[in-house]
Amino acid sequence: MKQRVEAKFKEIFGTDEGAVYASPGRVNLIGEHTDYNGGFVLPGAIDKGVVLKIRPNGTDKANIYAIDMDQMVTYPVIESEKPAPGWSHYVYGVNCEMQKAGAELKGYDAVFAGDVPLGAGLSSSAALESAFAFALNDMFNCGLDKKVLVKVGQMTEHNYCGTKCGIMDQFASVFGKEGCLIKLDCSTMDYEYIPFHPKGYRVVLIDSKVKHELVDSPYNRRRESCERVVAEIAKNHPQVKLLADADFAMLEEVKGDVSQEDYMRATYVIGENSRLATTCKALQEDDYDTVGKMVFETHNGLSKLYEVSTPELDFLNELAKSVGVTGSRIMGGGFGGCTINIVKDELYDTFINEVYKQYEAKFAVKPAVYDVKISDGARKLN
């Protein structure tokens, strides 16, 4: 992909000048929909992402070519009218948010491509945001801290793309480390690396091919449910600012004051924080049976309490269980995308064969299979 980006850059801009950067997508082993609730998540960067070549052009305009969409976009670096193509909103937003954070940007030329499957829940948008934020920060010597770059990506989603996401996706993309997951406290941005070396297992993603679109979706309504529960709990416990600050006893106190739906959403989130803590301890002890149990429990909560699954994803989860997969769950915001599966090496071929055979027979759609490895975060390649 790097060679393809470099060749296209020379074709379009007529020069070999410029630097190459990369930023990855992510998986999240456990801790779903906890990020915007101030809880913990456990993501890792993966070996799929965005590669970008970029150089200053001496003007006040950005010229950006997206290989995968075969589109060129040009717009002023300073905030003006948002460009038309949807993908460019992520880059335009990064420009604007970096300047709000104090960065001095000038015009540039850029070409990028990605191999993060779109709509699969692997955070292709965060990979794109982080690639440009990291590259611009480095190229123009802006001096922004990496945590600021994470917030730049998050605020791009909020202010320019219409998704009120938490910080997990961008944090994993910027701070990823090969062979480690990141235990991230989303309320403080404190983090620690948890070693992840699943010997004898593979991390496998099964793409349901169900469209995954979070803008103006039930994703935002789930967030509003959690905020309503927090508001009720805070009447008696003013120290509770986010749902992660609450426990089950506090939730029970307000059960009669919130809707059944909001109560279910909060039950899932509070339980998910507990499952994540158990998972981190199990990983440190190489106890993948316990990890798998927690992952299956998370799927059940996402499906039955948070209601972000689909028939296709539930089918894949049950199929994994029937084959003997160690752990399986819907991954990402929901409403489509992938399941993440922890699969013993000796079960891999059987599992994949059954997935292809049974899923296509049931839904008349061929799923995609992605083997992923935990890799490094945003970086300069040359």
N, C-alpha and C positions, 0 to 999 in steps of 0.2 A: 504493500500500500504506500509506503514511503516513496518508492521509486516512481509509482504512478503519479503521486502528488507533485514530486519534483519535475517530472516530465511535463505535466500539464502547466505548471507554473512557468516553465521556460517557454512553452508554446504560446501562452497568453501574454506574458509580460516581457518576453524576449531577453531574459537574463537568468543566470544561475545564482545571482545574489539573493541573500535571504537566509533565514534560519528555519529549522524544522522543529516542531514541538508535537507532543502527543499527550492525550489525556484519555483515561479509560471510562468505560461504563462500570456498573457495579452489580453485584448480587448482595442480597441481605439474608443471612442465614436465619435470623429470627429477630423479632422486634419490629413488627409492621404496624403502621399508623400510630406509633408511639412518638415519632419525632416531633410532630407539631403539638403533641400533648406534653412536651417537656420531659419525656422519658428516655430510656436507653434504647439503642439500636446496635446491631452487630453486623455491619456491612464489610465488604472487601472489594477492592478494585479487581477488575478482571482483564484478561488478555485480549480484549476487544475494545475498540474505542475510536477516537478521532485523531487523525494525523493532519497537521496544518503546516504549510510553508508561508512565511510572511516576511515582508520587508517594508521599511519606511519609503514613502514615495515623494516626499517633499511638497505635498499639497495639503489641503484641509479636508480631503475626501477619502473615504474607504472604498476600495474596489475589491469585492469578494466573490470568488467563483466557487460554487458547490458542485463538485464532480458528480456526485450521485444524483443530483437533481438537474444537472446540465443547465445551471442558471447563474447568471452574473447579476450582482446587485451593486449599485453605487449610491452612496448617501454621504452627507456631511458628517464629520466626526462629532461635532457638537450637536446637542439634541435639537431635532427639527421634526419634520413629518416622518412618522414611522414608515419604513419601506413596505412594499406590498407582499412579497412571498412570505409565507408563515415561518419558514426556517430562519429567515434573516432577522426576525424579531428577537431571537435569542442572542444573536451577535450584536445587533443594534442596542439591545437592553444592556449588555455587558459594557459597551462603550459609555452609555449614559451613566450607569451605576458606578463605574470606575471614576468618572469625573466628579460625581457627587462625593466620592470618598477622597477626593483631593488629587487624583492622578491628572497629569497633563499629557493628553494624547495628541498626536498629529496624524496626518493621513498615512494610509498604508495600502499595500496590495497583498492579497492573500488567496490561497487555494487550499481547500480541505476536502477530505473524504473520510468516510467512516465505515466500520464493519460491525457496529452495534445494531442488531436487528431492530428496526423501527416498530414501535408499538408492542414490544415484547416484555416491557417492564424492566429493562436493563438500564434505563436512564440514559438514553441517547442524548437527550437535551442537556443534561448535566455535563456529559462528556464534551459537548460542543461549547457550552458556556465556560467550562474550566479550561479548555484548550486555548480559547481566545483570551480569557482573563490572565492566565499564566503567561502566555506569549506577549501580550501587550505590556504587562507589568515588567517583564524582563527586558523586552526590546526598547522600551522608552524609559527604563530605569525609574519606574514610578515609586518603588520602595514600599509597596503595600504588603502588609503581613499576609501570610497564607490564609489565616482565619478571615481576614477582610475579603480575600478573593472568594472564599466560600459564601460569605454574605452577599457579595456582588451577584453570584449566580442565583442565590435564593431570591433576592430582590428583583432580579430580571424576570423570574417566573411570576412574582407577585404583580409587578408594575407594568410589564410589557407583554406577558403571555397568558395571564388570567388564571393561573393556578396558585393557590395559597399553600405551597409545599413547605415542608420543614427543611432542615439543613442536611439531612442524611446523604442525599444523592451527591450533592456538590462536595460535601466533606470527604466522602469516600473517594471521589474522583481526584481531589487535590492531595489528600493525605494517605492514599493507599500505599501499602507496603507488601512486597512479595512475601508469601508464606505466612501472612498475618491477617486476621480480622481486626476490626476496630470497635472496641467497646466505647461507644460515644454517648455521653450525657448531653442530650439535646437542649437542656435548659441552661447549661453552663459552658458548653463546648469543651469541657474537660474530656480527655480520652486516654485510653491505654491500648496497646497492641496485644492481642490474644493470639498466641501461636496456633496456626492451623496447618497441620501436616497429617491429613487423614490417610495414613498408610493402609492400603488394602481397600480403599474406597475411592469413588469418583464423584465429583460434583457435576450433575447432569441437569440441564434445563430442557424441559419439553414445552415447546411453543404451541399453544392451542390454536393459533391463527385467528383467535377472536380479536376483533379490533380493540385496541387499548388507547383510549383517548380520555384524558383527565380534565381538560379545560371545559368549564361549564358543566361538569359532570356531577354525579352523586358524591364524588370525592369531597367537594366543598361542603356538601350537606352533612357528611359524616363529621367534619370538623365543627360545624355549627352545633351539632348534637352534643359533642363533648363540651363545648363552651357553655351551653345552657346548664349542663350538670355542674360544671365548676361554679357557675354563678349561684346556684342553689346551695352547694356545699359551703361556699365562702360566707354565706349569711351566718353560719354557726362557727366556721373555721376560717377566719379572715387570712390566715397564713397560706391558704390554698389558692395559688394563682393559676396553676395548670393541673390537669387531671393527674399527672404523675405525682403531684404532692398529696394526693388523696389515697385512702385505703378503703377496703371493703366495708369497714364499720361506718365510715363517713358516708359512703354511698347508700348503705341501708337506711341511714337517718333520713335521706331525702327521697326514698323510693316512692313515697306517695305524692311527692311534689313535682316529679318529672314524668314525662310520658314513658310508656313501656319501651318504646323504641330507643329513646335516649338512655334509659337505664341499661338496656342490652349493650349499647355501644360502649358505655362506661365500664360495664362488667368485663368486656373483652379487653379494653386497654389496661385496666388495673391488673388483670390476670397475666397479660402479656409481659409486663415488666418483671413479674415474678418468674415466668418461664425463662426469660433471658438470663436472669441471675443464675438459675439452675444450669442453663446451657453453658455459660462461661466456666462454671466450676467443673462441669463434666468434660469440657474441652481440655482443661488443664490437667485432667486425669486420664485423657485419652479414652473416655467412656462414651463411645459413639452410640451405644444402645440408648443411653439416657438422652443424648442429643437428639436422636431420631424420635424418641417418644415426645419430647417437647415440640419438635417440628410438626408432628402429626396433630398434637393438641392445638397448635396455633392455627392449622388449617381449619380444624373444626370450629374454632372461635371466629375466624374470618368468614366462614361460610354461614354459620348459624346465628351468631350474635352481631357481627359487624355487617354481614350480608353484602360482601363485596365479591363473592365468587360467582361462577356461572355453572350451568350444567356440564359444560365441557371440562372445566377445571376440576369440578367434583368427581367427574368420571376418571380423569387422569389420576387423581389422588387415590381413589378406591382401587384402580388398577395397580398402582404402585404397591399398595398395601397387600393386595392379593398375590403379587409376585414375590413378596418378601423384601421389598426395598426397606432400608433402615429408617428413612424419614422422607416425607414428601409434604409439600404445601404450596398453595398459591403464593407467588412472590410479587411484590410491588404494590401499587395503589389498588389494584383489583380491576374488576369489570372486563377481564380479558388478560392476555399476556401469557406468562409461563408458570409452570410449577418448577420449584427447585427440589432436587432429589439427591439424597445421599445413598449411593448404590455400591454394594460390595462388588469388587472386581469380578468375582465368579458369577454374579447375577446380571452383569451388564448386558451381555448379548441377548439373554432371555428377555429382560425387561424391554430393551429397545425393539426387539422383534414383536413382542406383544403389543407395545404401544402403537407401532405402525399398523399392525393387523387389526386390532380391536377398535382403535380410534377412528380409522378411516371407514371401517364397516359401520360404526355407530353414527358418525357425523358427516360422512362423505367428504371429508377434508383430510389431506395428508399433513400431519404435524411436522414440525421441524425439531431437530435434536441438536443441542449445543453443549459440547463438553467445554468446561471453563476451568481456568487455573487462576489462583489468586496472585495478583501482580502489583507492580508499582503504580503510583499515582502520576499526576501531571508532571511533565519533565521536558527538558530540552534534549533533542536527539543529536543535533549538530548545528 
